[in-house]
């Protein structure tokens, strides 16, 4: 019951900050849909015409904030994640609700592009730093080192002021910062990785309304954020290959895979639509472009209401 309450709060918080949308009864044309992209510049938003997005566009914006986690309850432990094929740090950080820098610091990474399938990454429970206690450390000295208030460290780690620290003990420093010379790459490595794929022209339509909350990640996927329950439509004529209405499903949660048999050039094309709250189709169904097939949600490995839309066989239609 407690976890359900927290999840409901997260979903309601996510929904409250979304921008207003036009009618959900229409699927937006790629040439006319504009999205609001938060580029992490103090909340400033920028209107982008999708037709102007280039392969060199930056891979993603900053991941969802974990500030909704109250330091007084709901503690999470440091997790371990095994890197999967097609993963990028921005994808992993977004799914866990922490910053890319937090994962870099936790794993002593020097290059954002050096992760490889099978590698085990340590994931902190919130954006910040994992500090291993050394001789002479105090809460005050640790707080000063990472630029945070001592009471935040005490509260998050369930410590009392004056309580002795154990050597090699690991403390979470929420919102802590490490000065480093690391610079994120300016190019979109994922876009370049999938740039060899053919262009689908106007074959696909955007399956929902919202704002792009993360650019290319995973296997040619893009995240579109909107309130839970937002309508999701078939991006093209398809046969429903998978319609899984329960389970974690490798992080996808409730999801569907569509096979597009009449794609341009006879190419076998697929769409994956994940993190849904409700499916309105079942395996084996045939759907037409624009048919209502699901409702947006936050199931699986997700930190807020959004649609993860992957396109297999073609360049992603939202990246030109």
N, C-alpha and C positions, 0 to 999 in steps of 0.2 A: 504493500500500500504506500509505504514511504517513497519507494522509487517511482511509483506512478505519479505521486504528487509532484516530485521534483521534475519528472519528465513533462507533466502538464504545464508547470511553471515555465520551463524552458521553451516549450512550444508557444505558449502565450506571449512570452517575452519576444521571441523571434517574430511572431506575427505582428506585434505592436510597432515594430520599427520598419516594417515594409512600406514602400511607397504605394500610392494608390494605383490601381490598374484599370484598364479599360475592360469592356465586357469580356467575361470568360467564355462566352458562347461562340467566339470566333477564334480561329487559329491564325496568328499573325503571319503575314507574308514576310519572308526573309528580307526583301528589299525595303520594307517600310518599318519594320520593328526597330525601335531604339531601346537601349537598355541603360540602366543606371549602374555604373561601376564605381565602387568605392576603392580608390587606389591607396588608401591608408594615409591620406594627407589631412589629418585632423577632421575627418568626417566629410570632406569636400567630395561631391559627386560630379561626374563628368558624363555628358551625353555622348554616346558613340553610335554612329550609324554602322550597322553590321557590315554593309558593303565596303566599308573603308578599313576593316580590320585586316592587318597584313600578317604574313607568316612570321614576321619579326616582332610581333606584339609580345609583351611580357607574359610569362606563363600564368600568373595568378595574382590576385590581390591578397592582402593579409587574411589569414584564416579567422574563423568565427572566434570572438573573444570568449574567454572562460570566466569573465568577471561575474557572471550570474551565480557562480559557486560561492556560497557563504563560507568563510573561513572557519566558522564555528561548527559545521556539520558536514556530512557527506564526504568524508575524506577518501581519497583514492590513493592507491599505492603506485609506486613506479611500475610501469608495465614494460613488457618486452614484446617487440613486434618483429616478425620475420618478413623481410622485404620480398615482395612478390614481383613477378615479371611485369614490366610496364609501370611500376611505381615511380613516383617522384617525391622528393621531400615535401613539396608544397601539398601534394595529395595526402600524404600521411599526416602532416601537421593539421590540415583542415579537418580530416576525419576525427582526430583526437582533440580538436579544439584548443591547440596550443600553437605558438609561433614557430616558424621554421628555425629561428635562431635558438630557441629552447632545445630543439632536438640536436642541432649542431653542437651546442655547448655540452649536452648530456653525453654525447658520444665522441667528443674531441675530433669532430670532422673538420677537414680543411678545405674540402671542395664539395659543393652541392651536388655535383654530378658523379661522385665516386661511389654511391651506394649501388649494390648489386643484389640480384635475387639470392635468397638464402642468408643474407647478412642479418644479424640480430641487432636491433636498435632499442635503446632504452628510451622510454617515453615518460616525461614527467607528468604528474597529474594536472598541472596548470602551467600556464606560461610563466617562465622564470628559470631559476638555476637550481641544480642539485649540488649541494655543497657537502664535501666529506670533511668532517671535523679533524683539525690538526691540533697538536699541542699548543696551548696558549690561546686558542680560539675562545671567544665569548659571543653571546648573541649580539652584543653591541658592536663588536669588531666585524662580525659577519654582515650585519645590517649595513654598516658603513662601507664595507667592501663592495657591496652590490647595489647600494643606493636605495635602500628601502627602510621603512620604519621597523624598529625592533619588535614592536607589539604584533606586527603582521606575521613575523616568523614564529613568535611564541604561539599565537593563536592557531596558525595553520598546522603546526607540529604538536599541538597539545602540550606545550611546555609551560612551566611556571617560571616567573622571573627569579633568577638566582639559582635555578636548578642546574646542577653540574652537567657538562657535556662529556660524552664518551668519545675517546679517540677512534677515528674511522666511522663514527656514526654519520649517517647521511640525513641532512636536513633539507627540506624544500624551502626555497626562498622565493615566494610568489612575487612576480613582476620584477625580479632581480635582473640586473644587466651586467654583462661582461664586456669590457672594452676590448674590441678586436678589430683587426684590419680586414675581416671577411666582407666581401662585396658580392651580392647576388649577381648572377649573370644578367646582362641587359637583353639578351636575345631569348626567344622562346624555343628552348631545346625540344620540347614536346611537339610544337608545331612543325619544326624542321624534321623531326623523326617521322611524322606522318605525311610530310609534304609530297612524298612519292605517289601517294594514292590519287586516283582520278577525281576530278570535280564532278559532282552530281547535278550541277545546274540548279534548276528549280524543282527537282524531284521531291525533295523533302520540304516540309513546313515545320516551323517551330512548334513543339507539342504542347506548350503552355505559355502563360503570361508570367512575367516577373523580371527580375534583374539577374544578370550573370554574377554569381558570387565567387566563382572560380573558373578560370580558363582551363585550357587543355591539361588533363592529368589522367592517370590510369591508362586504360586502353582507348585512347581517342575519345575521352569523355569531357563534358562541360557541365557545371552545376548551375541551375537556375533556381533562385530563391523566391518564395512567395508564401503566403499563409497556408497552413495545413488545410487540406480540403479543396485547394484550388484544382480546377479541372485539368486533366491531361488527355490529350487527343493523339490519335495515331498519326505519326509524322508522314506516313505514306501507306499505300495499300499493302496489306501484309497478312500472313498467317501467324497465329500465336503459337510459337514453338514451346515456350515455357510461361506458365502463369502460376507463380508460387506465392500463395497468400499468407504464409507463416514462416517463421524461422529467421535465423541470422543470415544464412546464405552467403557466407564469406564476407559479410559486411554490407551486402546489398539490401538486406531486410526483405520486405515484400517487393517483388520485382517481376517484370515480364521481359521476355526476349521475343522480338518480332522478326520474322523472315520476310524479306521483300523480294518476291519472285520475279517481278517485272521491272527491276532496276535498269538504268541505262547501260547499254553495252552488254547485256546478258550477265552482268556481274552479280554474284551472290552477295547480297547486302543484308545486314542485320541492324537492328536497333535494340539497345538495352535501356530500360527505363526503371530506375531503382529508387529505394527509400520511400516507397509509396505507403499510404495509409489504407488504401482500399483498391482492390482490383474489380473491374466491371466486365472482364472477359475471362475465358477459360482456355486451357490448352486445346488447340485444334480449331478455334474460331477463326473465321476470315473477317477482316476489318477493312474498311475503306479509309483513305486519307481524310482526316478530320473527324472520324468517329470518336466519341467519348469512350475512353477505355479504362481510366483510373482516376484516383484522387491523390494529390500530393501529400506527403507525410514526412516522417523523420525516423523511420525504422532502420534496423541494422546499425552500422557504424556511422552515426550521424549526430551532429551537434545542433541541428535546427532544421526547420521545415524547408526542404528543397528537393528538386528533381535532379538526379544524376542521369544524363543522357549520353550514352555512347553510340557511336556510329561505326560499324565495321564494314570495310570494303571500299569506302570513299573518304575523302577529306571531310572533316566535320563541317556541316553547312554553315555554322556560325563563325568559321574562320576562313577568310578569303585570302 
